[in-house]
């Protein structure tokens, strides 16, 4: 530091230089900007006379405020205030102002940090004024200087100071650069900003404070929660806060509902927070009320935004609509109708409301009761009015010819009314059509004309889309992006379950394509052939290919063009494309080709699964399979599908079947799986091959573990396992074999039932109508998840499937095209672990006991942790246990198997055996807010199962556990210190090496602080070696 005399001397010299600089700047500024007045020059001089009383140089840190005198602080703040009063948008860019910003902020920062109450109110107000007046480009470099003192004053008992600081922070965060987000968040964490805000909001209802206090605090909370996911847990997890917000939000005339709705929306960005809101009926009631027409546009818009955050996936939509289906649907329809146009234009605020209502209307992509309400409330009239300006005012005949429909639709579309909403209209229309009932008839609702006009508009947009595809320049992305929703809408309507919609659209589209249809179709096929031969795929290629595939599928749905596609080797084209798609693992999500679906909150969500449409990331694969399925289905119109395939395939039928089976088993998304299974039905394979079925299928025809004999009238018998039938096809069991929970209410009866069930194999005599071959095939489906059958057996299998209510199998046997959105039927035996499965239980898995655990079982009297399971599941799932059961040793006859793992690990093991799903540990904010011991407790079962996977030869289980452990270590490397020792104690050296790799970057710090001393010497050497390897590789973090 400089001596006082030297400091003073240096300050005087610097002030002299600064004054000369300012005079020079003032003279130059006067020439360049006549907006600077003499009065402003005077105020600027007074400002610097005041600033120089408290600003001093501190080596490399520049000029910092050091004056503790209250009167000087007051003088400086008033001088800054007066100078800012003369500053405008124009003058803010003048050097006189820009060169003064650093010193003004330095002074305000220091004054705020001294926290003298008599100055704080004025100083905080001046900060608000400065941020409001000066452009963000000037303020960005000074953000960090202000955030710390402002955030530390949020807890001030001076209400006006707290309000002003919250206001200033709101202004800063509204224009904060993403580059500075990390630094700002660190400051907010250090100053416990979120904790102080939550405390302030909770105190608001019990203390007499102005309404601005709540508004600014709630708004600031929303902005922080929006930007930084890590801030959300301590807010939604605070029950008292949620009660306060609920109470404030229910006040009938509370003027700041916008602030509460924004806060709820920010909380809903966290999946766990959204779940909490969905469980709160009062919050949903408030949200629905705010969407109503009695509120201002701004309140309604925030209500719609909150609803969108809550329905980010199908599960959220189901929960919300289960409670508020009709009111929410009415609010959406009302919101989509709340507008008026003048000269073809809609007011900006009305357009914003329309946009949010249309976005929420995209809940139509999920099936449910809300579809009926949409139709009843006249959604077709609303959509037509959004497409064709003033259509509702025009008097149309109740019946229009096709040519009249086309003329009216084309004329209206050419006006380009509300173009920004068209993608939403097409999506809503397509979703309504694809989830429509088979017997739906618009005449029932008196809106046949509107529905027909809507379909005609979509078909015209589709034809225009194909025309643009033929004409498009490679770099023209704007028009290309607009084509996807229109093409999708027509595809959904052509293949709608509703006979009226499907037939009408086919008729309309055929007429519109009558002139250029074949020319367009040839271009689509050529385009797809070119795509299949390319090695690189860009964003525009993705979009063009998606549109091409959807358009081709639409053409294939028209009988007039289907034969042409087949004769033009369309099957070969699609087969080549599908193989290319699988070989290159090209994945495209709809969000990447449909920009209108982008919402800012999509990128800000945490702890939740995003809405996965039926195609997921496999759009190209789905639409390729869809077109191929339709061609194969209708190829009999030309000649048999086997002849067609053999003439257009460059590889064997067996290869195709194998690839389709892989899609069924390995693809995660339902759409491609359904169409692969649909195509497989033409090769005599019905169902969905899957991993668990492959395991359980080993028990098919296995007699030793069987407990039921199905005896046919000719004396032949089939051995089956009651527990598998109960899960997969309970109607095949005789009524007396179905467990009745009421019968076995007494514990002793349950225990006796368990002990005696396996000792006698029961016989079930079947009717003379049961065909042995058909029954064998049904059992094949029950055990494996699919069956092979020739044409001769299909009719008998349909009867079986209908009797057993196996709708999935029946659909494939009848070769009905998959319905959009239908989930894949699960192969899951977990139901057998509940009360119903205890009837068939014949063995117990017992875990290690712990001293503190108290165990009580409703089935037996064992006091140690255990689970009642089924020998056939263990036998078919684990080679180790299968060998043990067949060994003839004492363990093979024991009713209890001791598993050397904890109770938590045993539960996860059994869940995996019965469902192929390994329960995941806590994740997201739930995981992040656990302490180290709690995280280790979560991870320990996976380490145990990793070892058991080795011991019991369950390689897939071991790999699953390894992925879970690695994922957790990536989020918290310090866990590696404990995990490496756990792994070593269980002789899991590969896992220990993984932990050592994660410890490598921390090695020197861990060694210096003594944290490695608790480890065995061998493990320390392992970590040291990993650290050396890391340094040799250039210090890169281990993968």
Helices and strands as residue ranges (DSSP letters): H 4-32, H 38-51, E 55-57, G 59-61, E 63-65, H 70-85, G 91-93, H 95-114, H 117-133, H 136-139, G 140-142, H 143-152, H 159-174, G 178-180, H 181-190, H 193-204, H 211-227, G 229-231, H 233-236, H 239-249, H 257-268, H 271-278, H 281-290, H 297-310, H 314-337, E 341-342, E 345-346, H 348-360, G 361-365, H 370-376, H 379-387, G 391-393, H 402-414, H 419-434, G 442-445, H 448-471, H 477-494, H 499-512, H 517-532, H 539-556, H 559-567, H 570-584, G 590-592, G 595-597, G 600-603, H 619-634, G 635-637, H 641-648, H 653-666, H 670-680, G 681-683, E 685-687, H 691-696, G 697-699, E 708-711, E 717-720, H 722-728, G 730-732, G 735-737, H 747-757, E 762-765, H 772-784, E 786-788, H 791-803, H 807-813, G 830-833, H 835-838, E 843-846, E 866-869, H 871-877, H 879-885, H 890-893, E 896-898, H 903-915, H 924-928, H 932-951, H 955-971, G 973-975, H 976-985, H 989-999, G 1000-1002, H 1003-1008, G 1011-1014, H 1017-1032
